[in-house]
């Protein structure tokens, strides 16, 4: 089930005159999380009538940012585990 922001993104893209298939692909395949849809909506409210190429570029930038955040969180978790091992040693489960 799509989030409220994803549905709103789809409607905004349609209202801006982009092809229906393009809107569905952007909103429901790539910008299908609350974070990514909200970021794309922010872009659309700041930039009036971006070309399809610009819209895709922004989508790729948003996805790249999201991936960087995910990697950062994974590294922080791994570092926390390592720190725990240094503090407490290896404990059998």
C-alpha positions in Angstrom: 0.0 0.0 0.0 1.4 3.4 -1.0 2.0 6.1 1.5 0.0 9.3 1.6 3.0 11.2 0.3 3.5 8.7 -2.6 -0.1 9.2 -3.7 0.2 12.9 -3.4 3.4 12.8 -5.5 1.6 10.8 -8.2 -1.2 13.4 -8.3 1.1 16.3 -8.4 3.1 14.8 -11.3 -0.1 14.1 -13.2 -1.4 17.7 -12.5 1.9 19.0 -13.9 1.2 17.2 -17.2 3.7 14.3 -17.1 2.7 11.1 -18.8 0.7 8.7 -16.6 3.2 5.8 -17.0 6.1 8.1 -16.1 4.2 9.4 -13.0 3.4 5.9 -11.8 7.0 4.8 -12.3 8.5 7.7 -10.4 5.9 7.7 -7.6 5.3 4.0 -7.0 8.5 2.3 -8.1 11.2 4.8 -7.0 9.8 7.4 -4.7 7.7 5.0 -2.8 8.8 5.8 0.7 7.6 8.7 2.9 11.2 10.2 2.9 11.7 10.0 -0.9 8.2 11.1 -1.8 8.4 14.1 0.6 11.8 15.1 -0.8 10.5 14.9 -4.4 7.4 16.9 -3.5 9.6 19.6 -2.0 11.6 19.8 -5.3 8.4 20.0 -7.3 7.0 22.9 -5.1 10.3 24.8 -5.5 10.9 24.3 -9.2 8.1 25.1 -11.6 7.8 22.8 -14.6 11.1 20.9 -14.6 11.9 18.9 -17.7 11.5 15.1 -17.4 15.3 14.8 -17.5 15.6 17.2 -14.6 13.0 15.3 -12.6 14.8 12.0 -13.2 18.1 13.7 -12.1 16.5 14.9 -8.9 15.1 11.4 -8.3 18.5 9.9 -8.7 20.0 12.4 -6.3 17.3 11.7 -3.7 17.9 8.0 -4.0 21.7 8.5 -3.7 21.2 10.5 -0.5 18.9 7.9 1.0 21.4 5.1 0.2 24.2 7.2 1.9 22.0 7.6 5.0 21.4 3.9 5.1 25.1 3.1 4.7 25.9 5.6 7.5 23.4 3.9 9.9 24.8 0.5 9.1 28.4 1.6 9.8 27.3 3.3 13.0 25.7 0.0 14.1 28.7 -2.0 13.2 31.0 0.4 15.1 28.7 0.2 18.2 29.0 -3.6 18.1 32.8 -3.4 17.8 33.0 -0.9 20.7 30.9 -3.3 22.8 33.3 -6.1 22.0 36.3 -4.0 23.0 34.6 -3.0 26.2 33.2 -6.4 27.2 35.0 -8.9 25.2 33.4 -11.7 23.3 30.5 -13.1 25.3 29.1 -16.6 24.4 25.4 -16.5 23.7 
